[in-house]
Amino acid sequence: MKGAAMTSTQEVVGSIVSVWRYPVKSMMGEELNAAQVTKVGLAGDRSYALVDTSDGKVASAKNPRKWPQLFDFRAALKDAPRTGGKGPPVRLTLPDGTIIDSDDPDVNRILSKALKRDVKLSASPDLHVATAEEYWPDIEGLDHRDTVTDFGLPEGTFFDCAFLHLLTTATLDRLRALYPQGRFEVRRFRPNIVVETAHGEKDFVENGWIGQMLVIGDAVRLTITGPCPRCVMTTLPQGDLPKDAGILRAAAQHNRANIGVYSSVLHGGMVRRGDSVRVERAHAWD
């Protein structure tokens, strides 16, 4: 529309109910009250990963046949992360309760013994291009079935696809209705930000956000770039959650195996539990 001016409106779609950071790839993470959003996601997220010294591949729970124990490890940053520069050390809790810090000179030996495979704990700036493996279970609707494939990680990072992952309570409620036997809990899906929807929906509401701008609190602006395709990790046991292939099967049958959405960061800032979440839409007028 030639000569049209642009304006925008914001619609409140929910509020943040939880914030999550995973300092070591594929280990259990930490729930936070607040976190700094940077251009590469939550500060401190996926700062570290285990690397298999035999083949150089990043350890990932996406291949549980090779790495069956990763969800039995927990990681938490020892100090608040700083934007720019080297991140803080990470504190690891092993399955037997042993606690060790990433800056302990014996950390690689202890982790290798616990995993029964030679590994080294690496900080993401140490790797420029990394690869990992993914096992695809035999479930209709997945891109591959009963096979293992390699995938590359974004250069210089330990993320799989995108730097920030959002999930709504509406999606979890929809999946619970579709598969009542399953336990659709947040920790199965490892999001960074969980949004409680404003209107009590039970639907895949994030699908409608794709391509839109999301505004969180006073400063943070995100572009929702696409759906989050799910993998075998969602089916794995962790803590008191049982192994359950039906979790992924329900997503494949009813939402093309997607649960939640990915985003890129237009403008960073702090996000806090309770912050409002709004969709911003542009409008043209003469």
N, C-alpha and C positions, 0 to 999 in steps of 0.2 A: 504494500500500500504506500504509494509515493507520498512523501510529505507527512506521513503519520508519525505521531509521537508515541513513546512507549511508557507504560506505567506498569506497576506490578501489585499483586495482592498476595497476602499470606494466609494460608488456611492451617489452623492448628490440627494436627493429625494424631498427637499423642505427647507423651513425656517419657524421659529416660527412667527406667526402673533399675537398670544395672549396667555397669561398665566393667569390661574384662580385658586383662593384658596377659600375654603368654610369652614370658621372656625367653624361653627355650622352645624352639619349634617342636611340636608334637608331644610336649610334656604338659601336665596340668598347669594351669596358670593361677592368677590371683584376681579376686574381685576387688574393685576400687570404689571409693566414693566420688572421686574426681580424677581426671587425667588430662594431660595436654595433647591436643590434636596437632600434628605437624603435617607437612606435605607428604611424609611417608608414614602416615598412620599415627596411632597412639605412641607417644614417646616411650621407648623401651620395649615395644612389642617386637617379638621375634628378633631380639638382639643377638641371640646365640642359637647355634644348632650343633648337634653331634654329626661328625663326619666319619664315615667308614674309611679307615686308613687303607684297606685292601683295594678299594676301587674309587675312592674319592667322592662317592655319592653321599648326599645328605640323608641322614636317618629320618624316616617319615613313617608315622602310623598308618599312612595310606597303603603301606605294604606290611600288614601285620604278620605275614608268614616269616618275613625276615626280621621284623622288629615287634615281637609280640608283647613286650613289657613297657613300652614307652609311657602308656597311660598310668603306670604305677609309680612314675616319678613326678615330683612337683617342683616348680621353680618360682622364685620370687626375687625381685630386685632388692639388693641390700640397702640401697639409697634411692632417693628420688632422681629420676633421669634428668639430664640437662640437654637442652637442644644444642646441637653442634658439639663436636669433640667426642672423646671416648665415653661410652656409657658406663654406668656403675657395675660392679661385680654382681653376680647372681648367686643366690643361696639355693642349693639343691637338696631335696629330701628324697632319699632312696627308698625302695620298697621295704627294706628291713628297718627303716627308721633312721639310718645313718644320715647325718647332715654334713654337707661339705660345700665350701665356697669355690667359685670359679677361679679365684686367684690362688688357691692352694696348689703348690707345685706337684702334688700327687693326684690331682683331680682326674687326669686321663686314665691312670692305672686303676683307680677305684671304680670309675665308670665302666671301663672295659671289663673288669672282673664281674661287676653286677650284670652287665648285658651279655657276657660270654661272647664278646666280639670286640676286636680292637677298634677303639674309637678315639677321637680327639674332640674336645669342646672348642668350638670356633666362634669368634665374633664376626658378624656379617661383613665388616669392611675388609676382612682377610680374604674373602672370596669374591671374585668378580663375576664369574659365570659358574653356576652350580646346577647340578641335576639331581633328581630323586626318582623313586620308583613308586608306581601305584598299582595295586591289585584291584581288578574289577570283578566283583562277585557275579555269579550267574543269575542276574535279575533282568527281566524284560524291561526295555526302555533305556538301558544304559548304552553308552557309545560302544563299549567293548564288553565281552562277557567271559568270565573265567580265564583271564589272562593278566599278565603284568606288562605295563608299558613304562617307558621313561618319559619324564617331562622336565622342562627347564624352568628355572626360577628367574624372576626379574633381576636384571644385572645388579650385582652388589647387594642383594637382599636375600633373606630366607623366607619371603612370602611365596605363596603358590601362584596367585593370580593378581590380587589387588591388595591395597594397603589398609583398607577399612571394610569391615563386614558388619552389616546391621540386620537385626532380626526383630520381628514384632510378636507380641503375645497373641495377636489375631491369627497368625500362621500356626503357632503352636496349638491354639485352641481348635483350629480347623482340622489339623492332623489328628488330634486326640479324638475328634468326632468321627473321623474316617477310619481310624484304627484304634479302638478303645483299649485293646489289650496292650498297646505299646506305651512306654513311659517317655513321653516327649518333653524332656527336661532341657533347659538351656545348655547345660554342660555338654550334652551330646553334640552340639552344633558349633561350639567355640566362637561365638560372635564377639565383637568388640563392644557393641552398643545394643542393648535390648530396649525396645520402645513399647510401652503399653499404649495401645491405641485408644483414642479419645471417645469412640462411640460404641465400644463393646462388640466390634465386629468379630466374626469367626470366619475369616477368609484370607486368601493370600494377598493382602492389601499392598505389600511392597511391590508387586508386579506393576501396579499403577503408578509407582514413583519413578520407574525407569525413564531416564531422559530428563527428569525434573531436578530442580535445585531444592535441597533440604537445608533449612536454617535451624540451628540448634543454639539455644540460649541467646546471648547477646552478639556473638562474633562468628561462630563456626558456620561455614557454608560448604556444602558438599554437592557434588553432582553424582546422582545415582546412575552408575554406568551399565549395570546389567544384573541378571539373576546370579545367584550363587549355586552352581551345580554341586550336588553332594556326592559323597563317595563312601567307601566301606567304613571309614572312621566313625560314621554316625551309628553303625551297628555294633561297635565293639563294647565289651564290658568295661566299666570303670567304676571303682568304688562298689556301691550296692546296685548299680545299674547292670542288668544282665545283657548278654549278647542277644541281639534281636535283629535279624535280617528284615523283619517286617517294617522297621522304621524307614529304611531306604526304599523298600518296595512300595510303601504308601506314597512316598514323595514321587517315585517314578510313575506310578499309576495316575496320580491326580494333579501333579504340577511339574511334569517333565524332569523329575529328579532335582528340582530346585527348592531350596529352603533359605529364605533371606535374600539380601542383595549386596552387591559390592558398590563401593563409591570411590571417587577421587576427591581430593581436598582442594577446594578453591581458596579458602581462607581458614587458617587455623585458629586455635584458642583453647580455652578450657571448656571441658564438658563435665557436667556434674549430675549426679542422681537428682531427679526432679526437674531438670531443665525441660522447657517446652520444645517440641519438635514441630516444625511448620514446613509445609510445601509452599514454595514461592513460584507464582505463575506470572509470566509477563503478558501484557495486553496492549494491543495497538489501538489508537484512537486518533481521529482527525483533529 
